[in-house]
Amino acid sequence: RTERAGAAGLGEAERTGYSNYSYWGSTLRVFLKSKIAVAILIFLVTVVLFTFIQPYLPNQFDPYIVNNDPETGATLRNVSPNGEFWFGTNVLGQDLWSRIWQGTRTSLIIGLCAAGTSMILGLMMGCAWGYARKFDWLFTEVYNLFDNIPYTILRMLLIYIMRPSIGTMIIVMSLTGWLGMAKYIRNMILIYRDRECNLASRCLGTSSIRIIAKNILPQLVSVMMLQTALAIPNAIGSEVFLTYIGLGLPVAIPSLGNLVDEGRKVMLVEAQRYQLLFPMLMTSAITVSFYALGNAFADASDPRNHR
């Protein structure tokens, strides 16, 4: 009877000490509690999906076709927004509605690819930089080399060397975008590297890669997600700026940068300011939404906010 009572007490103690805590489940619950964050996520998902399905919807104009009046044959240049051309037409007579969605798709592809590549490079470089002490001097010199050259000048030089294209824009932004991620990862690894649990793991013969993957990186999820989310609007803003100074994508490829630059040229004409207004609103909405979503997810992924 005493043994049965002891076993029952042990089982009760185990049930009392059991916790069904799930990191990703808690992160999701905290994130969903923020109605603003959920609304922003729905908005971004809707925009991304619509950029890909818009060309297949009925009554859509080709973004590259110059539209002419079927009766007179005159080119429909600078037509104000109406029932046929929802966002009007540009100086060439092309439908601005279709071009904005085509340009948004192009800029999102550049931003997502550049952010993903920067995250992978930054993660690899930051982990090696922070954990391998004997190579700290090498990574520091590489970082200082890139960091001391203004990003704008470096990107201008790279674009001059390579032919302007979507691939070139992604490569140029990736070569400079990993610096911030690598520095954050390195600084955080320096904090977590010599904690008792990691020292014990090294004494037991656990490999460095396993310690980084299992013990350290889960602590850095919030930092990585925030940096990645900020890299997307940063890449889109850089594309707009490079196009503004004449180093962006060719004019034949619609992008938010090209559309903003085209609208800038006619902004002094009051009747044509819509050509700048609509691309500017789209660019601002996407960049601000990614920034706000990144901050919301970073807060949700912080274990200190989990209950």
HUFENPE-V958717 format. One line per field, one symbol per residue. psi: psi as a letter, one per 40 degrees, with the letter a starting at -180 (. if undefined). A space follows every 50 residues. Layout:
# HUFENPE-V958717
psi: ???
This chain:
# HUFENPE-V958717
psi: ddddddddddddddddehhfhhdddddddddedhdddddddddddddddd ddeddeiifhiheehhhihdddeihgifhihaddgdeaiaeeeihddddd dddddddddddddddddddddddddddddddgdeeddddddddddddehh dddddddddddihhiddddddddddeeedddddddddddddedfiddddd dddeehidddddddddddeeddddddddddddddddddddddddeeeaii dehhiddddddddddedehdeeeddddddddddddddddddddddddddd ehddei.
